[in-house]
Amino acid sequence: MRFLCLAIFYLIAVTNVTAKIEPPNYNFSVDKFQDFMPGKKLVDINKKYPGKKEVMFKQGPFITYKYYIEHIRYKFAILVQTINGTVTDFHARLPQYFLHDIFHQSLINRFGKQDFYKKTEESAIYVWTNKKNIKHVYSGACTITCFPIFYAVKEVKHKYGGSYQPLLEKFNDKP
């Protein structure tokens, strides 16, 4: 009996010591958003994500679609605004199981240090103003742990006319 207890204790100890635990977004790459960047064609997105879009709303010539990005066993929504079959901007509500530090660092590795940073209470917003004519906006918050809230991208200089309103601005409108 004593030998059996020692063997079980040994197996539990070895199993816990050798277990590797990675955060859910450890291997998530910002490259997943490359398909939805401004200037990309809706036809190409539909080839890669067949039958996975949903029309969210239309405003004049602008149509906003909802797609889902899959990562490991999770999926999250990304809203993509288009005009004449070309992406103008996107807004992704990032999963809260992602770790803020890892996602923010991946953006810094890709685009360098943010141009603008503002913290309000426990939330922060990070802005990269003009990286190859594209503005990147990322927001994260902290409670017990830090987690991302959203990631949005739009063109800085565009030719969409006066009726163009990026998704991020639409979400911030007050009724």
Secondary structure, DSSP 8 states (H G I E B T S, - for coil): -HHHHHHHHHHHHHHHHH-----TTTT--GGGGGGGSTT-BHHHHHHHSTT--EEEEEETTEEEEEEEEEETTEEEEEEEEEETTEEEEEEEE--TTS-HHHHHHHHHHHH-S-SEEEEETTEEEEEE--SSSEEEEEEEEESSSEEEEEEEEEESS--S-TT---HHHHHH---
